[in-house]
Amino acid sequence: MVSRRTMIVGAAGAALAGGLGYRIWDRGVFSGPQGTAYAPWSAWRGSIVDGVKRPLHAAILAASPHDTQPWLFEPRDAAITVYADRARNLGAFDPFRREMQLGLGAAIENLVRAAGVYGYTPYVRAVEGRLKDSPGPEPVAVAHITLDPAAPARDLLFEAIPERHTNRGLYLEKSLAPEALRGFADLVEGPDVRVAFVVDPAARSELAALIVEATQRIIDDPRMSLDSARWIRTGRREVAMHADGITIDAAGLSPLVAAFGKLMPDQSPHSMDQYWIANTRDTQVHAPVLGVLLVKDRLDMAQSIQAGRAWQRLHLAATAMGIAGQPLNQPVECVDRNAMLGRSDTYQDALVKFAQAPGWQPTFVFRLGYADKPASPSPRRPLDDVLKGSGIA
């Protein structure tokens, strides 16, 4: 006969197993990116019946800081106004909303690429002005785009849009061809934007150390740490609810660590910071190419839009060639934080030295290389959630 104690232990074990099974399901421990939060990646071409809205299906797949997706679009007749949704900000992590502006530039680049393919000639007029410290949350226009009818054009960068993902994982020690880097430079540089690629091993090691040091500075700053942590998404339900932010699947972790991270209770900002600094130091700064995008004035609104467009263009071109990319912008984030607090800063001069670009200001640091594994897509809000106004012709 089964004893009462055995029955109780068995029931408790069954309940524990059932509870664990539910948590595995609820947190999506063994499931990758799937569900409505990822639907925009398969619907990115839109439909001819969308009219002037059609290029926006591609625009919402652009890069943005911490996947905040800080954009709103107002289509009207044959034009689209792009707004900064300033409520979707990183706080002290991005006090001047400079990185937000870069993300908006990236969305505009995708929009422009799609517009050309869909039979429009786009004309972009960025709003002039300077970014200010800690602006309010109200949306503000950053660019006006007119779309004139034209013959549809073929565009290889457009075709790379659904394949472009930030790859935070391991990159192989395989050099990029010099002609590829020259091609990237020709593609992105202009009067107010330039790029520097750091490939010399000694210089790369020094720049890597600077990135790690800046990361440590950020996680030692409680305000920056908390403002960053607000955009970390863990379980399946949280991803579905927000459809934004940095997910465990897209964090560049090994499958085992990613599964463990989903299964465990949500970590404190401090614990997440320790994963971040370890991954930065041990994996992310090790790449065959580190790079810096520079502008004449990093707080100029129009130049920030241009820099964001340049990064998106570079990342799309790299993607088309099977090359991965990831922002490593911690040193410039420290530049902004120091400016916000009125502290002396050494990061900007150090980056200018690496780039050998006196008179220019760094606005974006990144890495390029051949990835060990493909990157996972990040969640995206549906297009209907980022439309402003209803004046569709």
C-alpha positions, 0 to 999 in steps of 0.5 A: 500500500502506498503510504500517505507520506509517499502520496504527499511527496508524489503530489508535491513532485507532480505540482513542482513539475507542473509548475516548472512546465508552466514556467517553461511554457510561459517564459518561452524557455525553449522557443525562439522569436515568434508570435505577433511581436515578430510579425512585422518581419514577415509583412515588411513588403506591405501591399500596393493598396497601402499607397504612401504608407507602404514604405513604412512597413520597411521603416519600422524594421530599422535599428534603434537604441535598445530597440526603443523604436522611438518613431511616429509617422504621419502620412498625408497625401504624397508626403510623410512627416517623421516624429520623434516619440520622445516618451520612448527615451533612455533617460540619462543613458541618452540625455540629449536624445542623440541616439534617439535621433540616430534611430530616427535616421535609420528608419528614414533610410529604410523608408527611402530605400523602400520608397524607391523600390515602390515607385517614388522619388523621396526627398528628405528635409530634416528639421534644423536645430540642436538637441537639448538636455532632457527634453519633454516627452511630447512628439516633435517632427524631425523630418519631412519626406515628399514622395514624387511618382517615379519608375520603380527601382531595384535596390540591393540594400532594400532586399537586405532589410529583413535580414539585418539584425544586430548581432551581439554574439561571437565574431570570428577572427576573419579579416574583412577585405580592404576593398569592402571597407573602402566600399562602405566608406564610399557608401556612407560618407558625405560633407557632414558624416565620415567613418573610420575603421580601426583594423590595426590589432594594437589600435583595436585593443586600445579601443576595445579597452576604452569601450569596456571602460565606458561600459563599466562607467555606465553600470557604476552610474545608478541612474544610467543603469536603471534607465537602461534596464527598463528596456530589457525584456525577458519572458515571452509574455513581456515581449508580446506585451511591449514588442520592443526592447532588448530580449534574451534571444537577441542578447548574443548569449549561448543557447544554454545561458539564454534558456537559463535566463528565461527560466530564472526570476527576472534579474536585478539591474545590477545582475543584468549589468554584470552579464553586460560587462562580461559579454562586452569584455569577453565577446563583443569587443573582439572583432576584426573591425571596430569603427567610429562614425563622426559628424561636425556637431554631434548635437546638430539634429540634421547631422544626427539624422544623417549619421543614423541613415549612414549607419543603417546604410552601412549595416544593410550593405554589410548584411548583403555581404554576409557581414554582421554588425553591432553598435558599441556606443558606450564611449559616446554615451559617456560623452553625453552623460559627462556633458549633462553633468558638467563633468570633464570628459576624455572619451571624445578626444580618445575617439577622435584620436582613434579615428584620426579626425581632428575637428570632427565629433564621434557619434557612433561606435560599432563593430563589424565581422563574420558572426559565429551564429546568425542573429535573432530578430528583435520584436517590433510594434505593428505599423498601426501603433506608430501612425500619427494622424489620419490624413491619408489620401 
